[in-house]
Structure formats: C-alpha cells, structure tokens
Amino acid sequence: MSQAAEIVLKVEGMSCGHCKMSVEKALQAIPGVVSASVDLEKKEALVTGTAARDALVKAVEDVGFDVV
C-alpha cells in the first residue's frame, strides 16, 4: 500500500466557483484521494492521498480543464 502524499496539479481554464467545484468533485471521486482542494488564484489543485498522478490528471481533463 502506498503512503499518502500531496500532489499539486497546475490546472488551466478555471475561472469561477463552478469550475473549482467541478475539479474538486472529480478529484475526490478518484479512489485513494483523501482530500482535494482548488486555489483559483494560483490555478492549482492540491490533492492528498494515494491516487496515481495519471488518474488525477485524467479526472481533471475529463471535466474539461487542462493540467500543465
């Protein structure tokens, strides 16, 4: 079992509270994610847990945003 870690994703295209909520909800749905929060000003999502980065990136892209 992997240890929980913090992963920061730079997310482009978010501009409002709805965008923030969509990304957080998508990330929190990934198995292994303990918490996910988005900072709109920094354009970053902070994820804590054991989920693979690739799964997190796919979740963000599936709701219409780009991870850079």
PQR file of N, CA, C, O and H, with PARSE charges and radii, in Angstrom:
ATOM      1  N   MET A   1       0.841  -1.177   0.000 -0.4000 1.5000
ATOM      2  CA  MET A   1       0.000   0.000   0.000 -0.0000 2.0000
ATOM      3  C   MET A   1       0.888   1.242   0.000  0.5500 1.7000
ATOM      4  O   MET A   1       1.861   1.313   0.751 -0.5500 1.4000
ATOM      5  N   SER A   2       0.552   2.216  -0.840 -0.4000 1.5000
ATOM      6  CA  SER A   2       1.323   3.441  -0.941 -0.0000 2.0000
ATOM      7  C   SER A   2       1.044   4.356   0.245  0.5500 1.7000
ATOM      8  O   SER A   2      -0.027   4.315   0.850 -0.5500 1.4000
ATOM      9  H   SER A   2      -0.238   2.158  -1.450  0.4000 1.0000
ATOM     10  N   GLN A   3       2.025   5.171   0.554 -0.4000 1.5000
ATOM     11  CA  GLN A   3       1.816   6.174   1.591 -0.0000 2.0000
ATOM     12  C   GLN A   3       1.113   7.376   0.994  0.5500 1.7000
ATOM     13  O   GLN A   3       1.310   7.705  -0.176 -0.5500 1.4000
ATOM     14  H   GLN A   3       2.895   5.204   0.062  0.4000 1.0000
ATOM     15  N   ALA A   4       0.289   8.032   1.806 -0.4000 1.5000
ATOM     16  CA  ALA A   4      -0.399   9.232   1.350 -0.0000 2.0000
ATOM     17  C   ALA A   4       0.636  10.312   1.044  0.5500 1.7000
ATOM     18  O   ALA A   4       1.639  10.461   1.742 -0.5500 1.4000
ATOM     19  H   ALA A   4       0.129   7.764   2.757  0.4000 1.0000
ATOM     20  N   ALA A   5       0.365  11.041   0.002 -0.4000 1.5000
ATOM     21  CA  ALA A   5       1.255  12.119  -0.408 -0.0000 2.0000
ATOM     22  C   ALA A   5       0.429  13.304  -0.865  0.5500 1.7000
ATOM     23  O   ALA A   5      -0.772  13.191  -1.107 -0.5500 1.4000
ATOM     24  H   ALA A   5      -0.449  10.920  -0.565  0.4000 1.0000
ATOM     25  N   GLU A   6       1.093  14.439  -0.978 -0.4000 1.5000
ATOM     26  CA  GLU A   6       0.438  15.623  -1.519 -0.0000 2.0000
ATOM     27  C   GLU A   6       0.908  15.811  -2.952  0.5500 1.7000
ATOM     28  O   GLU A   6       2.104  15.772  -3.241 -0.5500 1.4000
ATOM     29  H   GLU A   6       2.069  14.530  -0.781  0.4000 1.0000
ATOM     30  N   ILE A   7      -0.040  16.011  -3.826 -0.4000 1.5000
ATOM     31  CA  ILE A   7       0.273  16.247  -5.237 -0.0000 2.0000
ATOM     32  C   ILE A   7      -0.352  17.583  -5.621  0.5500 1.7000
ATOM     33  O   ILE A   7      -1.522  17.837  -5.332 -0.5500 1.4000
ATOM     34  H   ILE A   7      -1.011  16.043  -3.590  0.4000 1.0000
ATOM     35  N   VAL A   8       0.432  18.429  -6.272 -0.4000 1.5000
ATOM     36  CA  VAL A   8      -0.078  19.713  -6.760 -0.0000 2.0000
ATOM     37  C   VAL A   8      -0.181  19.635  -8.273  0.5500 1.7000
ATOM     38  O   VAL A   8       0.779  19.293  -8.963 -0.5500 1.4000
ATOM     39  H   VAL A   8       1.381  18.223  -6.507  0.4000 1.0000
ATOM     40  N   LEU A   9      -1.367  19.958  -8.774 -0.4000 1.5000
ATOM     41  CA  LEU A   9      -1.589  19.988 -10.216 -0.0000 2.0000
ATOM     42  C   LEU A   9      -1.833  21.424 -10.642  0.5500 1.7000
ATOM     43  O   LEU A   9      -2.647  22.117 -10.033 -0.5500 1.4000
ATOM     44  H   LEU A   9      -2.148  20.235  -8.214  0.4000 1.0000
ATOM     45  N   LYS A  10      -1.141  21.883 -11.678 -0.4000 1.5000
ATOM     46  CA  LYS A  10      -1.409  23.201 -12.255 -0.0000 2.0000
ATOM     47  C   LYS A  10      -2.534  23.008 -13.265  0.5500 1.7000
ATOM     48  O   LYS A  10      -2.386  22.275 -14.243 -0.5500 1.4000
ATOM     49  H   LYS A  10      -0.479  21.319 -12.172  0.4000 1.0000
ATOM     50  N   VAL A  11      -3.655  23.670 -13.018 -0.4000 1.5000
ATOM     51  CA  VAL A  11      -4.847  23.473 -13.853 -0.0000 2.0000
ATOM     52  C   VAL A  11      -5.165  24.780 -14.586  0.5500 1.7000
ATOM     53  O   VAL A  11      -5.315  25.830 -13.962 -0.5500 1.4000
ATOM     54  H   VAL A  11      -3.775  24.265 -12.223  0.4000 1.0000
ATOM     55  N   GLU A  12      -5.266  24.701 -15.898 -0.4000 1.5000
ATOM     56  CA  GLU A  12      -5.604  25.863 -16.717 -0.0000 2.0000
ATOM     57  C   GLU A  12      -7.079  25.833 -17.087  0.5500 1.7000
ATOM     58  O   GLU A  12      -7.664  24.769 -17.287 -0.5500 1.4000
ATOM     59  H   GLU A  12      -5.144  23.848 -16.404  0.4000 1.0000
ATOM     60  N   GLY A  13      -7.668  27.016 -17.173 -0.4000 1.5000
ATOM     61  CA  GLY A  13      -9.035  27.135 -17.672 -0.0000 2.0000
ATOM     62  C   GLY A  13     -10.092  27.359 -16.610  0.5500 1.7000
ATOM     63  O   GLY A  13     -11.252  27.595 -16.946 -0.5500 1.4000
ATOM     64  H   GLY A  13      -7.193  27.880 -17.010  0.4000 1.0000
ATOM     65  N   MET A  14      -9.729  27.293 -15.343 -0.4000 1.5000
ATOM     66  CA  MET A  14     -10.713  27.515 -14.281 -0.0000 2.0000
ATOM     67  C   MET A  14     -10.889  29.015 -14.067  0.5500 1.7000
ATOM     68  O   MET A  14      -9.907  29.756 -14.019 -0.5500 1.4000
ATOM     69  H   MET A  14      -8.786  27.101 -15.070  0.4000 1.0000
ATOM     70  N   SER A  15     -12.145  29.468 -13.938 -0.4000 1.5000
ATOM     71  CA  SER A  15     -12.350  30.904 -13.772 -0.0000 2.0000
ATOM     72  C   SER A  15     -13.402  31.268 -12.725  0.5500 1.7000
ATOM     73  O   SER A  15     -13.578  32.446 -12.415 -0.5500 1.4000
ATOM     74  H   SER A  15     -12.943  28.866 -13.978  0.4000 1.0000
ATOM     75  N   CYS A  16     -14.096  30.284 -12.184 -0.4000 1.5000
ATOM     76  CA  CYS A  16     -15.179  30.634 -11.259 -0.0000 2.0000
ATOM     77  C   CYS A  16     -15.385  29.518 -10.219  0.5500 1.7000
ATOM     78  O   CYS A  16     -14.724  28.480 -10.249 -0.5500 1.4000
ATOM     79  H   CYS A  16     -13.953  29.327 -12.436  0.4000 1.0000
ATOM     80  N   GLY A  17     -16.300  29.767  -9.327 -0.4000 1.5000
ATOM     81  CA  GLY A  17     -16.589  28.794  -8.285 -0.0000 2.0000
ATOM     82  C   GLY A  17     -17.117  27.477  -8.825  0.5500 1.7000
ATOM     83  O   GLY A  17     -16.876  26.419  -8.244 -0.5500 1.4000
ATOM     84  H   GLY A  17     -16.837  30.610  -9.303  0.4000 1.0000
ATOM     85  N   HIS A  18     -17.839  27.542  -9.940 -0.4000 1.5000
ATOM     86  CA  HIS A  18     -18.361  26.312 -10.536 -0.0000 2.0000
ATOM     87  C   HIS A  18     -17.208  25.455 -11.062  0.5500 1.7000
ATOM     88  O   HIS A  18     -17.205  24.235 -10.897 -0.5500 1.4000
ATOM     89  H   HIS A  18     -18.036  28.402 -10.412  0.4000 1.0000
ATOM     90  N   CYS A  19     -16.229  26.105 -11.698 -0.4000 1.5000
ATOM     91  CA  CYS A  19     -15.051  25.383 -12.194 -0.0000 2.0000
ATOM     92  C   CYS A  19     -14.327  24.709 -11.026  0.5500 1.7000
ATOM     93  O   CYS A  19     -13.967  23.534 -11.095 -0.5500 1.4000
ATOM     94  H   CYS A  19     -16.231  27.096 -11.832  0.4000 1.0000
ATOM     95  N   LYS A  20     -14.125  25.474  -9.960 -0.4000 1.5000
ATOM     96  CA  LYS A  20     -13.444  24.965  -8.762 -0.0000 2.0000
ATOM     97  C   LYS A  20     -14.160  23.740  -8.228  0.5500 1.7000
ATOM     98  O   LYS A  20     -13.535  22.725  -7.922 -0.5500 1.4000
ATOM     99  H   LYS A  20     -14.417  26.428  -9.904  0.4000 1.0000
ATOM    100  N   MET A  21     -15.471  23.842  -8.119 -0.4000 1.5000
ATOM    101  CA  MET A  21     -16.269  22.739  -7.582 -0.0000 2.0000
ATOM    102  C   MET A  21     -16.208  21.512  -8.488  0.5500 1.7000
ATOM    103  O   MET A  21     -16.128  20.385  -7.999 -0.5500 1.4000
ATOM    104  H   MET A  21     -15.979  24.667  -8.367  0.4000 1.0000
ATOM    105  N   SER A  22     -16.245  21.720  -9.793 -0.4000 1.5000
ATOM    106  CA  SER A  22     -16.191  20.599 -10.743 -0.0000 2.0000
ATOM    107  C   SER A  22     -14.882  19.834 -10.610  0.5500 1.7000
ATOM    108  O   SER A  22     -14.868  18.604 -10.599 -0.5500 1.4000
ATOM    109  H   SER A  22     -16.309  22.635 -10.190  0.4000 1.0000
ATOM    110  N   VAL A  23     -13.779  20.578 -10.509 -0.4000 1.5000
ATOM    111  CA  VAL A  23     -12.467  19.930 -10.411 -0.0000 2.0000
ATOM    112  C   VAL A  23     -12.333  19.205  -9.077  0.5500 1.7000
ATOM    113  O   VAL A  23     -11.854  18.072  -9.029 -0.5500 1.4000
ATOM    114  H   VAL A  23     -13.790  21.578 -10.518  0.4000 1.0000
ATOM    115  N   GLU A  24     -12.754  19.855  -7.993 -0.4000 1.5000
ATOM    116  CA  GLU A  24     -12.666  19.206  -6.676 -0.0000 2.0000
ATOM    117  C   GLU A  24     -13.514  17.934  -6.636  0.5500 1.7000
ATOM    118  O   GLU A  24     -13.072  16.909  -6.117 -0.5500 1.4000
ATOM    119  H   GLU A  24     -13.143  20.775  -8.032  0.4000 1.0000
ATOM    120  N   LYS A  25     -14.705  17.997  -7.172 -0.4000 1.5000
ATOM    121  CA  LYS A  25     -15.595  16.834  -7.167 -0.0000 2.0000
ATOM    122  C   LYS A  25     -14.998  15.688  -7.989  0.5500 1.7000
ATOM    123  O   LYS A  25     -15.055  14.528  -7.580 -0.5500 1.4000
ATOM    124  H   LYS A  25     -15.064  18.830  -7.593  0.4000 1.0000
ATOM    125  N   ALA A  26     -14.432  16.019  -9.139 -0.4000 1.5000
ATOM    126  CA  ALA A  26     -13.827  14.987  -9.997 -0.0000 2.0000
ATOM    127  C   ALA A  26     -12.644  14.332  -9.301  0.5500 1.7000
ATOM    128  O   ALA A  26     -12.472  13.115  -9.363 -0.5500 1.4000
ATOM    129  H   ALA A  26     -14.386  16.961  -9.471  0.4000 1.0000
ATOM    130  N   LEU A  27     -11.829  15.146  -8.639 -0.4000 1.5000
ATOM    131  CA  LEU A  27     -10.655  14.596  -7.958 -0.0000 2.0000
ATOM    132  C   LEU A  27     -11.052  13.743  -6.760  0.5500 1.7000
ATOM    133  O   LEU A  27     -10.457  12.694  -6.514 -0.5500 1.4000
ATOM    134  H   LEU A  27     -11.968  16.135  -8.589  0.4000 1.0000
ATOM    135  N   GLN A  28     -12.056  14.195  -6.017 -0.4000 1.5000
ATOM    136  CA  GLN A  28     -12.482  13.458  -4.828 -0.0000 2.0000
ATOM    137  C   GLN A  28     -13.134  12.122  -5.177  0.5500 1.7000
ATOM    138  O   GLN A  28     -13.258  11.248  -4.318 -0.5500 1.4000
ATOM    139  H   GLN A  28     -12.539  15.047  -6.216  0.4000 1.0000
ATOM    140  N   ALA A  29     -13.548  11.960  -6.426 -0.4000 1.5000
ATOM    141  CA  ALA A  29     -14.171  10.704  -6.856 -0.0000 2.0000
ATOM    142  C   ALA A  29     -13.141   9.622  -7.183  0.5500 1.7000
ATOM    143  O   ALA A  29     -13.501   8.460  -7.370 -0.5500 1.4000
ATOM    144  H   ALA A  29     -13.448  12.670  -7.124  0.4000 1.0000
ATOM    145  N   ILE A  30     -11.860   9.997  -7.253 -0.4000 1.5000
ATOM    146  CA  ILE A  30     -10.817   9.028  -7.587 -0.0000 2.0000
ATOM    147  C   ILE A  30     -10.481   8.201  -6.346  0.5500 1.7000
ATOM    148  O   ILE A  30     -10.242   8.761  -5.276 -0.5500 1.4000
ATOM    149  H   ILE A  30     -11.567  10.941  -7.101  0.4000 1.0000
ATOM    150  N   PRO A  31     -10.461   6.870  -6.483 -0.5600 1.5000
ATOM    151  CA  PRO A  31     -10.085   6.034  -5.335  0.2800 2.0000
ATOM    152  C   PRO A  31      -8.691   6.400  -4.825  0.5500 1.7000
ATOM    153  O   PRO A  31      -7.758   6.583  -5.608 -0.5500 1.4000
ATOM    154  N   GLY A  32      -8.568   6.501  -3.526 -0.4000 1.5000
ATOM    155  CA  GLY A  32      -7.283   6.823  -2.911 -0.0000 2.0000
ATOM    156  C   GLY A  32      -7.132   8.288  -2.551  0.5500 1.7000
ATOM    157  O   GLY A  32      -6.202   8.657  -1.833 -0.5500 1.4000
ATOM    158  H   GLY A  32      -9.325   6.352  -2.890  0.4000 1.0000
ATOM    159  N   VAL A  33      -8.045   9.139  -3.046 -0.4000 1.5000
ATOM    160  CA  VAL A  33      -7.962  10.561  -2.712 -0.0000 2.0000
ATOM    161  C   VAL A  33      -8.602  10.789  -1.346  0.5500 1.7000
ATOM    162  O   VAL A  33      -9.758  10.433  -1.117 -0.5500 1.4000
ATOM    163  H   VAL A  33      -8.800   8.839  -3.629  0.4000 1.0000
ATOM    164  N   VAL A  34      -7.829  11.389  -0.450 -0.4000 1.5000
ATOM    165  CA  VAL A  34      -8.312  11.712   0.889 -0.0000 2.0000
ATOM    166  C   VAL A  34      -8.945  13.101   0.888  0.5500 1.7000
ATOM    167  O   VAL A  34     -10.011  13.307   1.468 -0.5500 1.4000
ATOM    168  H   VAL A  34      -6.890  11.678  -0.637  0.4000 1.0000
ATOM    169  N   SER A  35      -8.279  14.050   0.232 -0.4000 1.5000
ATOM    170  CA  SER A  35      -8.831  15.396   0.119 -0.0000 2.0000
ATOM    171  C   SER A  35      -8.331  16.048  -1.159  0.5500 1.7000
ATOM    172  O   SER A  35      -7.257  15.728  -1.667 -0.5500 1.4000
ATOM    173  H   SER A  35      -7.413  13.883  -0.239  0.4000 1.0000
ATOM    174  N   ALA A  36      -9.142  16.972  -1.664 -0.4000 1.5000
ATOM    175  CA  ALA A  36      -8.762  17.722  -2.858 -0.0000 2.0000
ATOM    176  C   ALA A  36      -9.314  19.126  -2.716  0.5500 1.7000
ATOM    177  O   ALA A  36     -10.497  19.310  -2.431 -0.5500 1.4000
ATOM    178  H   ALA A  36     -10.015  17.232  -1.251  0.4000 1.0000
ATOM    179  N   SER A  37      -8.458  20.114  -2.914 -0.4000 1.5000
ATOM    180  CA  SER A  37      -8.913  21.494  -2.854 -0.0000 2.0000
ATOM    181  C   SER A  37      -8.262  22.287  -3.977  0.5500 1.7000
ATOM    182  O   SER A  37      -7.133  22.012  -4.383 -0.5500 1.4000
ATOM    183  H   SER A  37      -7.497  19.964  -3.146  0.4000 1.0000
ATOM    184  N   VAL A  38      -8.997  23.273  -4.467 -0.4000 1.5000
ATOM    185  CA  VAL A  38      -8.529  24.084  -5.582 -0.0000 2.0000
ATOM    186  C   VAL A  38      -8.346  25.520  -5.125  0.5500 1.7000
ATOM    187  O   VAL A  38      -9.184  26.078  -4.417 -0.5500 1.4000
ATOM    188  H   VAL A  38      -9.914  23.496  -4.138  0.4000 1.0000
ATOM    189  N   ASP A  39      -7.228  26.110  -5.547 -0.4000 1.5000
ATOM    190  CA  ASP A  39      -6.973  27.533  -5.330 -0.0000 2.0000
ATOM    191  C   ASP A  39      -7.091  28.201  -6.692  0.5500 1.7000
ATOM    192  O   ASP A  39      -6.219  28.046  -7.547 -0.5500 1.4000
ATOM    193  H   ASP A  39      -6.547  25.657  -6.122  0.4000 1.0000
ATOM    194  N   LEU A  40      -8.179  28.948  -6.889 -0.4000 1.5000
ATOM    195  CA  LEU A  40      -8.428  29.570  -8.202 -0.0000 2.0000
ATOM    196  C   LEU A  40      -7.353  30.587  -8.562  0.5500 1.7000
ATOM    197  O   LEU A  40      -6.939  30.655  -9.719 -0.5500 1.4000
ATOM    198  H   LEU A  40      -8.888  29.074  -6.195  0.4000 1.0000
ATOM    199  N   GLU A  41      -6.895  31.375  -7.601 -0.4000 1.5000
ATOM    200  CA  GLU A  41      -5.889  32.405  -7.891 -0.0000 2.0000
ATOM    201  C   GLU A  41      -4.579  31.793  -8.349  0.5500 1.7000
ATOM    202  O   GLU A  41      -3.954  32.285  -9.289 -0.5500 1.4000
ATOM    203  H   GLU A  41      -7.232  31.320  -6.661  0.4000 1.0000
ATOM    204  N   LYS A  42      -4.165  30.727  -7.693 -0.4000 1.5000
ATOM    205  CA  LYS A  42      -2.913  30.065  -8.064 -0.0000 2.0000
ATOM    206  C   LYS A  42      -3.101  29.101  -9.231  0.5500 1.7000
ATOM    207  O   LYS A  42      -2.122  28.632  -9.812 -0.5500 1.4000
ATOM    208  H   LYS A  42      -4.673  30.327  -6.930  0.4000 1.0000
ATOM    209  N   LYS A  43      -4.358  28.803  -9.580 -0.4000 1.5000
ATOM    210  CA  LYS A  43      -4.682  27.818 -10.621 -0.0000 2.0000
ATOM    211  C   LYS A  43      -4.065  26.466 -10.278  0.5500 1.7000
ATOM    212  O   LYS A  43      -3.458  25.809 -11.124 -0.5500 1.4000
ATOM    213  H   LYS A  43      -5.153  29.184  -9.109  0.4000 1.0000
ATOM    214  N   GLU A  44      -4.235  26.064  -9.014 -0.4000 1.5000
ATOM    215  CA  GLU A  44      -3.661  24.816  -8.542 -0.0000 2.0000
ATOM    216  C   GLU A  44      -4.705  23.974  -7.823  0.5500 1.7000
ATOM    217  O   GLU A  44      -5.615  24.490  -7.174 -0.5500 1.4000
ATOM    218  H   GLU A  44      -4.728  26.597  -8.326  0.4000 1.0000
ATOM    219  N   ALA A  45      -4.548  22.679  -7.959 -0.4000 1.5000
ATOM    220  CA  ALA A  45      -5.334  21.729  -7.178 -0.0000 2.0000
ATOM    221  C   ALA A  45      -4.365  20.976  -6.277  0.5500 1.7000
ATOM    222  O   ALA A  45      -3.361  20.438  -6.744 -0.5500 1.4000
ATOM    223  H   ALA A  45      -3.809  22.259  -8.487  0.4000 1.0000
ATOM    224  N   LEU A  46      -4.669  20.942  -4.989 -0.4000 1.5000
ATOM    225  CA  LEU A  46      -3.847  20.213  -4.024 -0.0000 2.0000
ATOM    226  C   LEU A  46      -4.608  18.955  -3.640  0.5500 1.7000
ATOM    227  O   LEU A  46      -5.724  19.017  -3.126 -0.5500 1.4000
ATOM    228  H   LEU A  46      -5.484  21.379  -4.609  0.4000 1.0000
ATOM    229  N   VAL A  47      -3.982  17.815  -3.898 -0.4000 1.5000
ATOM    230  CA  VAL A  47      -4.621  16.532  -3.637 -0.0000 2.0000
ATOM    231  C   VAL A  47      -3.784  15.763  -2.631  0.5500 1.7000
ATOM    232  O   VAL A  47      -2.563  15.677  -2.760 -0.5500 1.4000
ATOM    233  H   VAL A  47      -3.075  17.765  -4.316  0.4000 1.0000
ATOM    234  N   THR A  48      -4.447  15.205  -1.631 -0.4000 1.5000
ATOM    235  CA  THR A  48      -3.782  14.368  -0.645 -0.0000 2.0000
ATOM    236  C   THR A  48      -4.352  12.971  -0.753  0.5500 1.7000
ATOM    237  O   THR A  48      -5.564  12.785  -0.856 -0.5500 1.4000
ATOM    238  H   THR A  48      -5.439  15.275  -1.526  0.4000 1.0000
ATOM    239  N   GLY A  49      -3.455  11.981  -0.728 -0.4000 1.5000
ATOM    240  CA  GLY A  49      -3.913  10.601  -0.781 -0.0000 2.0000
ATOM    241  C   GLY A  49      -2.914   9.712  -1.491  0.5500 1.7000
ATOM    242  O   GLY A  49      -1.737  10.049  -1.619 -0.5500 1.4000
ATOM    243  H   GLY A  49      -2.470  12.132  -0.645  0.4000 1.0000
ATOM    244  N   THR A  50      -3.400   8.576  -1.949 -0.4000 1.5000
ATOM    245  CA  THR A  50      -2.528   7.596  -2.573 -0.0000 2.0000
ATOM    246  C   THR A  50      -2.831   7.400  -4.051  0.5500 1.7000
ATOM    247  O   THR A  50      -2.275   6.496  -4.676 -0.5500 1.4000
ATOM    248  H   THR A  50      -4.356   8.302  -1.845  0.4000 1.0000
ATOM    249  N   ALA A  51      -3.700   8.227  -4.623 -0.4000 1.5000
ATOM    250  CA  ALA A  51      -4.070   8.072  -6.027 -0.0000 2.0000
ATOM    251  C   ALA A  51      -2.884   8.392  -6.941  0.5500 1.7000
ATOM    252  O   ALA A  51      -2.034   9.221  -6.615 -0.5500 1.4000
ATOM    253  H   ALA A  51      -4.151   8.961  -4.116  0.4000 1.0000
ATOM    254  N   ALA A  52      -2.851   7.724  -8.079 -0.4000 1.5000
ATOM    255  CA  ALA A  52      -1.787   7.966  -9.061 -0.0000 2.0000
ATOM    256  C   ALA A  52      -2.004   9.303  -9.755  0.5500 1.7000
ATOM    257  O   ALA A  52      -3.137   9.695 -10.034 -0.5500 1.4000
ATOM    258  H   ALA A  52      -3.541   7.051  -8.344  0.4000 1.0000
ATOM    259  N   ARG A  53      -0.902   9.997 -10.029 -0.4000 1.5000
ATOM    260  CA  ARG A  53      -0.990  11.305 -10.685 -0.0000 2.0000
ATOM    261  C   ARG A  53      -1.730  11.197 -12.013  0.5500 1.7000
ATOM    262  O   ARG A  53      -2.537  12.066 -12.346 -0.5500 1.4000
ATOM    263  H   ARG A  53       0.018   9.679  -9.803  0.4000 1.0000
ATOM    264  N   ASP A  54      -1.466  10.148 -12.767 -0.4000 1.5000
ATOM    265  CA  ASP A  54      -2.114   9.983 -14.079 -0.0000 2.0000
ATOM    266  C   ASP A  54      -3.636   9.939 -13.947  0.5500 1.7000
ATOM    267  O   ASP A  54      -4.345  10.496 -14.786 -0.5500 1.4000
ATOM    268  H   ASP A  54      -0.811   9.442 -12.497  0.4000 1.0000
ATOM    269  N   ALA A  55      -4.141   9.287 -12.912 -0.4000 1.5000
ATOM    270  CA  ALA A  55      -5.591   9.199 -12.702 -0.0000 2.0000
ATOM    271  C   ALA A  55      -6.156  10.570 -12.352  0.5500 1.7000
ATOM    272  O   ALA A  55      -7.265  10.913 -12.762 -0.5500 1.4000
ATOM    273  H   ALA A  55      -3.566   8.834 -12.231  0.4000 1.0000
ATOM    274  N   LEU A  56      -5.396  11.348 -11.597 -0.4000 1.5000
ATOM    275  CA  LEU A  56      -5.840  12.697 -11.217 -0.0000 2.0000
ATOM    276  C   LEU A  56      -5.896  13.600 -12.447  0.5500 1.7000
ATOM    277  O   LEU A  56      -6.855  14.347 -12.643 -0.5500 1.4000
ATOM    278  H   LEU A  56      -4.495  11.069 -11.264  0.4000 1.0000
ATOM    279  N   VAL A  57      -4.863  13.519 -13.264 -0.4000 1.5000
ATOM    280  CA  VAL A  57      -4.815  14.339 -14.488 -0.0000 2.0000
ATOM    281  C   VAL A  57      -5.989  13.982 -15.393  0.5500 1.7000
ATOM    282  O   VAL A  57      -6.642  14.871 -15.938 -0.5500 1.4000
ATOM    283  H   VAL A  57      -4.084  12.912 -13.105  0.4000 1.0000
ATOM    284  N   LYS A  58      -6.260  12.699 -15.558 -0.4000 1.5000
ATOM    285  CA  LYS A  58      -7.374  12.266 -16.413 -0.0000 2.0000
ATOM    286  C   LYS A  58      -8.703  12.787 -15.879  0.5500 1.7000
ATOM    287  O   LYS A  58      -9.558  13.216 -16.654 -0.5500 1.4000
ATOM    288  H   LYS A  58      -5.730  11.976 -15.115  0.4000 1.0000
ATOM    289  N   ALA A  59      -8.882  12.752 -14.563 -0.4000 1.5000
ATOM    290  CA  ALA A  59     -10.129  13.233 -13.960 -0.0000 2.0000
ATOM    291  C   ALA A  59     -10.339  14.714 -14.246  0.5500 1.7000
ATOM    292  O   ALA A  59     -11.453  15.142 -14.548 -0.5500 1.4000
ATOM    293  H   ALA A  59      -8.188  12.403 -13.934  0.4000 1.0000
ATOM    294  N   VAL A  60      -9.267  15.491 -14.151 -0.4000 1.5000
ATOM    295  CA  VAL A  60      -9.368  16.935 -14.425 -0.0000 2.0000
ATOM    296  C   VAL A  60      -9.674  17.168 -15.900  0.5500 1.7000
ATOM    297  O   VAL A  60     -10.514  17.998 -16.245 -0.5500 1.4000
ATOM    298  H   VAL A  60      -8.362  15.143 -13.906  0.4000 1.0000
ATOM    299  N   GLU A  61      -8.996  16.442 -16.752 -0.4000 1.5000
ATOM    300  CA  GLU A  61      -9.214  16.601 -18.197 -0.0000 2.0000
ATOM    301  C   GLU A  61     -10.612  16.152 -18.600  0.5500 1.7000
ATOM    302  O   GLU A  61     -11.212  16.726 -19.509 -0.5500 1.4000
ATOM    303  H   GLU A  61      -8.312  15.767 -16.471  0.4000 1.0000
ATOM    304  N   ASP A  62     -11.127  15.143 -17.939 -0.4000 1.5000
ATOM    305  CA  ASP A  62     -12.479  14.640 -18.258 -0.0000 2.0000
ATOM    306  C   ASP A  62     -13.571  15.659 -17.946  0.5500 1.7000
ATOM    307  O   ASP A  62     -14.653  15.594 -18.528 -0.5500 1.4000
ATOM    308  H   ASP A  62     -10.640  14.676 -17.201  0.4000 1.0000
ATOM    309  N   VAL A  63     -13.305  16.609 -17.028 -0.4000 1.5000
ATOM    310  CA  VAL A  63     -14.307  17.642 -16.748 -0.0000 2.0000
ATOM    311  C   VAL A  63     -14.014  18.934 -17.507  0.5500 1.7000
ATOM    312  O   VAL A  63     -14.643  19.963 -17.261 -0.5500 1.4000
ATOM    313  H   VAL A  63     -12.426  16.661 -16.555  0.4000 1.0000
ATOM    314  N   GLY A  64     -13.048  18.871 -18.436 -0.4000 1.5000
ATOM    315  CA  GLY A  64     -12.873  19.976 -19.371 -0.0000 2.0000
ATOM    316  C   GLY A  64     -11.747  20.951 -19.108  0.5500 1.7000
ATOM    317  O   GLY A  64     -11.736  22.042 -19.678 -0.5500 1.4000
ATOM    318  H   GLY A  64     -12.537  18.034 -18.635  0.4000 1.0000
ATOM    319  N   PHE A  65     -10.798  20.590 -18.259 -0.4000 1.5000
ATOM    320  CA  PHE A  65      -9.696  21.507 -17.970 -0.0000 2.0000
ATOM    321  C   PHE A  65      -8.374  20.831 -18.323  0.5500 1.7000
ATOM    322  O   PHE A  65      -8.297  19.610 -18.460 -0.5500 1.4000
ATOM    323  H   PHE A  65     -10.807  19.704 -17.796  0.4000 1.0000
ATOM    324  N   ASP A  66      -7.338  21.653 -18.468 -0.4000 1.5000
ATOM    325  CA  ASP A  66      -6.025  21.149 -18.834 -0.0000 2.0000
ATOM    326  C   ASP A  66      -5.094  21.187 -17.640  0.5500 1.7000
ATOM    327  O   ASP A  66      -5.084  22.150 -16.873 -0.5500 1.4000
ATOM    328  H   ASP A  66      -7.401  22.645 -18.357  0.4000 1.0000
ATOM    329  N   VAL A  67      -4.311  20.129 -17.492 -0.4000 1.5000
ATOM    330  CA  VAL A  67      -3.257  20.092 -16.476 -0.0000 2.0000
ATOM    331  C   VAL A  67      -1.946  20.371 -17.198  0.5500 1.7000
ATOM    332  O   VAL A  67      -1.595  19.699 -18.168 -0.5500 1.4000
ATOM    333  H   VAL A  67      -4.319  19.348 -18.115  0.4000 1.0000
ATOM    334  N   VAL A  68      -1.229  21.380 -16.703 -0.4000 1.5000
ATOM    335  CA  VAL A  68       0.030  21.755 -17.368 -0.0000 2.0000
ATOM    336  C   VAL A  68       1.226  21.419 -16.510  0.5500 1.7000
ATOM    337  O   VAL A  68       2.363  21.666 -16.912 -0.5500 1.4000
ATOM    338  H   VAL A  68      -1.513  21.926 -15.915  0.4000 1.0000
TER
END
